Amino acid sequence: MAAPRPSAASSSSDYEQPMISSTAVTLVKPPRRRRPRRVVRLIRSICRTLPVFTPRCHLPQARCKLLLAPPSLISSFTLSHRPSGRSTSASLATASHVTGTLFGPRRGRVTLSLQENPGCLPSLVVEIAFQTQALLREMSSGMVRIALECEKRPPEKAQSHPSRVLLLDEPLWTVFCNGKKSGYGMRREATDEDLAVMETLRAVSMGVGVLPGRSDVEGPDGEVAYLRSGFEHVIGSRDSETLYMVTPDGGNGPELTIFFVRV
């Protein structure tokens, strides 16, 4: 990724770099999602524990012909028809599409915001004790893995509070970036500044850039760097959820994956 100079990609045509909105917020509440019934959740958990069997008989005719082909042709066929691990795991889990935004002052902390779509109010806001400039340097390497870990409740507390907290409702996280501990993250309510940034980026479906500050007095320190993209939200279990950044087909942009884990 290049340096965070004003450049934004949107679903519409190119336009001038937006300034942080000072008008009223028009974002709407996200639609309420119903959790699957207990029977459905039980069936899903059973399916995830079943082994995957590979048939060894009744091979298709095309496959049988390959058995008589040169080894080089067989290897090329195997590589081109090998299923990806991510798609296989995603098929066994619950997946949805959300809009994710990482933003923050150049010399301040990064904030992660998740929305059902760019026109909705944030459903999750996590302030991460990680400098925005440091994150941009990591993104320039082309691949970033951010892990947010929280601890499970002790057994005695779990018995006194039988209703478990949803994973994304956990208040405190330990943050790792590319395997290195980078501080802590804290879930909080969206502030007026957060909503102003979301309102400004409402027309941006995917992009990276810098939003000018509201006043000329702050100068470069008032600029807000951001990265926005669509994410595939995969729920592996009640203790594991993952966000995979969706990149355009054939795109050479950075890869970003965010893990939420309860250990």
C-alpha positions as CSV (number, residue, x, y, z in Angstrom):
1,M,0.0,0.0,0.0
2,A,1.2,3.4,-0.8
3,A,1.5,6.3,1.7
4,P,-1.9,7.5,2.9
5,R,-2.2,10.5,0.6
6,P,-5.7,11.5,-0.5
7,S,-6.9,8.7,-2.7
8,A,-10.3,7.0,-2.3
9,A,-12.0,4.3,-4.3
10,S,-15.8,4.4,-4.4
11,S,-18.6,2.6,-6.1
12,S,-19.4,5.8,-8.0
13,S,-17.1,7.9,-10.1
14,D,-14.0,9.7,-8.8
15,Y,-14.6,12.8,-6.7
16,E,-12.7,15.3,-4.6
17,Q,-11.5,14.2,-1.2
18,P,-14.3,14.7,1.3
19,M,-14.0,16.7,4.5
20,I,-15.3,15.4,7.8
21,S,-19.0,16.1,7.8
22,S,-20.3,18.7,10.2
23,T,-24.0,18.2,9.3
24,A,-26.6,16.0,11.0
25,V,-26.0,12.3,11.0
26,T,-28.4,10.5,8.6
27,L,-27.2,6.9,9.4
28,V,-29.9,4.5,10.3
29,K,-30.0,1.7,12.8
30,P,-28.9,-1.7,11.4
31,P,-31.6,-4.3,10.9
32,R,-31.9,-6.6,13.9
33,R,-30.7,-10.1,13.1
34,R,-32.4,-13.1,14.6
35,R,-30.1,-15.8,16.0
36,P,-30.7,-19.2,14.5
37,R,-32.9,-21.5,16.5
38,R,-31.2,-23.8,19.0
39,V,-31.8,-26.9,16.9
40,V,-30.2,-25.3,13.9
41,R,-27.2,-24.2,15.9
42,L,-26.9,-27.8,17.3
43,I,-27.0,-29.3,13.8
44,R,-24.3,-26.9,12.6
45,S,-22.0,-27.7,15.5
46,I,-22.5,-31.5,14.8
47,C,-21.7,-31.0,11.1
48,R,-18.5,-29.1,12.0
49,T,-17.3,-32.1,14.1
50,L,-17.9,-34.7,11.3
51,P,-14.9,-35.8,9.3
52,V,-14.7,-35.1,5.6
53,F,-14.6,-38.3,3.6
54,T,-13.0,-38.5,0.2
55,P,-14.5,-41.1,-2.2
56,R,-12.0,-43.6,-3.5
57,C,-14.2,-45.5,-6.0
58,H,-16.4,-44.7,-8.9
59,L,-14.0,-42.2,-10.3
60,P,-15.3,-40.0,-13.2
61,Q,-14.1,-41.1,-16.6
62,A,-12.0,-38.0,-17.1
63,R,-10.2,-38.8,-13.8
64,C,-9.6,-42.3,-14.9
65,K,-8.0,-41.1,-18.1
66,L,-5.7,-38.9,-16.1
67,L,-4.3,-41.9,-14.3
68,L,-2.8,-43.0,-17.6
69,A,-1.5,-39.5,-18.4
70,P,2.1,-38.2,-17.7
71,P,2.8,-37.2,-14.1
72,S,3.2,-33.5,-15.1
73,L,-0.4,-33.4,-16.4
74,I,-1.7,-35.1,-13.3
75,S,0.1,-32.6,-11.1
76,S,-1.3,-29.7,-13.0
77,F,-4.8,-31.1,-12.8
78,T,-4.5,-31.6,-9.1
79,L,-3.3,-28.1,-8.5
80,S,-5.9,-26.5,-10.6
81,H,-8.7,-28.4,-9.0
82,R,-7.6,-28.2,-5.4
83,P,-10.3,-26.6,-3.2
84,S,-9.2,-23.7,-1.1
85,G,-9.2,-24.2,2.7
86,R,-10.9,-20.9,3.3
87,S,-13.9,-21.6,1.1
88,T,-14.2,-25.0,2.7
89,S,-14.1,-23.6,6.2
90,A,-16.5,-20.8,5.3
91,S,-19.0,-23.3,3.9
92,L,-19.1,-25.0,7.3
93,A,-19.6,-21.7,9.2
94,T,-22.0,-18.8,9.1
95,A,-20.8,-16.0,6.8
96,S,-22.2,-12.6,6.0
97,H,-20.9,-9.4,4.4
98,V,-20.2,-6.2,6.4
99,T,-18.5,-2.9,5.9
100,G,-15.3,-2.3,8.0
101,T,-13.4,0.9,8.5
102,L,-10.1,1.4,10.2
103,F,-9.5,5.1,10.9
104,G,-7.7,7.5,13.3
105,P,-5.6,10.6,13.5
106,R,-2.1,10.2,12.0
107,R,-0.5,10.5,15.5
108,G,-3.4,8.9,17.4
109,R,-4.9,5.5,17.9
110,V,-6.7,3.3,15.4
111,T,-10.5,2.7,15.7
112,L,-12.3,-0.2,14.1
113,S,-15.9,0.3,13.1
114,L,-18.2,-2.4,11.6
115,Q,-21.5,-1.6,9.8
116,E,-24.1,-3.7,8.2
117,N,-23.7,-1.4,5.2
118,P,-22.3,2.1,4.7
119,G,-25.7,3.7,5.5
120,C,-26.1,2.1,8.9
121,L,-24.9,3.1,12.3
122,P,-21.9,1.2,13.6
123,S,-22.7,-2.2,15.2
124,L,-19.3,-2.4,16.7
125,V,-16.6,0.2,17.6
126,V,-13.3,-0.9,19.1
127,E,-10.6,1.5,20.0
128,I,-7.2,-0.1,19.5
129,A,-4.0,1.0,21.4
130,F,-2.1,1.0,18.1
131,Q,-0.8,4.0,16.3
132,T,-2.3,4.8,13.0
133,Q,1.1,5.4,11.4
134,A,2.3,2.0,12.6
135,L,-0.7,0.3,11.1
136,L,-0.1,2.1,7.8
137,R,3.5,0.9,7.8
138,E,2.3,-2.7,8.4
139,M,-0.2,-2.4,5.6
140,S,2.6,-1.4,3.2
141,S,4.1,-4.9,3.6
142,G,1.0,-6.3,1.8
143,M,-0.3,-8.6,4.4
144,V,-1.7,-7.8,7.9
145,R,-3.1,-10.2,10.4
146,I,-4.8,-8.5,13.4
147,A,-5.9,-10.8,16.3
148,L,-8.1,-9.6,19.1
149,E,-8.1,-12.0,22.0
150,C,-10.2,-12.1,25.2
151,E,-10.3,-14.5,28.1
152,K,-13.0,-16.9,28.9
153,R,-14.8,-16.5,32.2
154,P,-13.7,-18.8,35.0
155,P,-16.0,-21.8,35.7
156,E,-17.4,-20.3,38.9
157,K,-18.3,-17.1,37.2
158,A,-19.7,-19.0,34.2
159,Q,-22.1,-20.9,36.5
160,S,-23.3,-17.7,38.2
161,H,-23.9,-16.1,34.8
162,P,-25.2,-18.9,32.6
163,S,-26.0,-16.6,29.7
164,R,-22.7,-16.1,27.9
165,V,-21.7,-12.8,26.4
166,L,-21.6,-12.7,22.6
167,L,-18.0,-12.6,21.4
168,L,-18.2,-9.2,19.7
169,D,-19.9,-7.8,22.9
170,E,-16.7,-8.5,25.0
171,P,-15.5,-5.2,26.5
172,L,-11.7,-5.7,26.5
173,W,-9.2,-7.3,24.1
174,T,-5.6,-8.1,23.8
175,V,-4.4,-7.0,20.3
176,F,-1.7,-8.7,18.2
177,C,-0.6,-7.4,14.8
178,N,1.3,-9.9,12.6
179,G,2.1,-12.0,15.7
180,K,3.4,-9.1,17.8
181,K,1.5,-7.9,20.9
182,S,0.4,-4.3,20.2
183,G,-1.5,-3.3,23.3
184,Y,-5.2,-3.6,24.1
185,G,-8.5,-2.9,22.5
186,M,-11.7,-1.6,24.1
187,R,-15.2,-1.8,22.9
188,R,-17.1,1.5,23.3
189,E,-20.1,3.4,22.0
190,A,-19.6,5.5,18.8
191,T,-18.7,9.1,19.5
192,D,-19.9,12.1,17.6
193,E,-16.5,12.2,15.9
194,D,-16.9,8.5,14.9
195,L,-20.3,9.2,13.4
196,A,-19.0,12.2,11.6
197,V,-16.4,10.1,9.9
198,M,-18.9,7.4,9.0
199,E,-21.3,10.0,7.6
200,T,-18.4,11.5,5.5
201,L,-17.5,8.0,4.1
202,R,-21.1,7.0,3.4
203,A,-20.6,7.1,-0.3
204,V,-17.3,5.3,-0.2
205,S,-17.6,1.5,-0.5
206,M,-13.8,0.8,-0.7
207,G,-10.8,3.0,-0.4
208,V,-7.9,4.4,1.5
209,G,-7.0,8.0,2.1
210,V,-6.9,11.0,4.4
211,L,-9.8,13.2,5.6
212,P,-8.8,16.8,6.2
213,G,-9.6,18.2,9.6
214,R,-12.5,20.6,10.4
215,S,-10.2,23.6,11.0
216,D,-7.0,25.0,9.6
217,V,-5.6,25.5,13.1
218,E,-4.9,21.8,13.6
219,G,-3.0,21.4,10.4
220,P,-1.7,17.9,9.5
221,D,-2.4,16.7,13.1
222,G,-6.1,17.1,12.5
223,E,-6.1,14.8,9.4
224,V,-7.8,11.4,9.8
225,A,-6.4,8.5,7.8
226,Y,-8.8,5.7,6.9
227,L,-9.1,2.3,5.2
228,R,-12.5,1.1,4.2
229,S,-13.5,-2.1,2.6
230,G,-16.1,-4.8,2.5
231,F,-15.4,-7.8,4.8
232,E,-16.6,-11.4,4.8
233,H,-17.7,-12.0,8.3
234,V,-17.3,-15.7,9.2
235,I,-18.6,-17.1,12.5
236,G,-16.7,-20.3,13.2
237,S,-18.0,-20.8,16.7
238,R,-19.2,-18.8,19.7
239,D,-15.6,-18.3,20.6
240,S,-14.2,-17.5,17.1
241,E,-15.1,-15.0,14.4
242,T,-13.1,-13.7,11.5
243,L,-13.2,-10.8,9.1
244,Y,-11.6,-11.3,5.6
245,M,-11.1,-8.1,3.6
246,V,-12.8,-8.5,0.2
247,T,-10.5,-7.3,-2.7
248,P,-11.6,-6.8,-6.3
249,D,-10.9,-9.7,-8.7
250,G,-7.4,-9.5,-9.9
251,G,-6.6,-6.7,-7.4
252,N,-3.0,-6.4,-6.1
253,G,-3.9,-4.5,-2.9
254,P,-3.0,-5.5,0.6
255,E,-4.6,-8.4,2.4
256,L,-6.1,-7.8,5.8
257,T,-7.7,-10.3,8.2
258,I,-9.0,-9.6,11.6
259,F,-9.6,-12.4,14.1
260,F,-11.8,-12.3,17.2
261,V,-10.9,-15.2,19.6
262,R,-12.0,-16.1,23.1
263,V,-9.3,-18.2,24.7
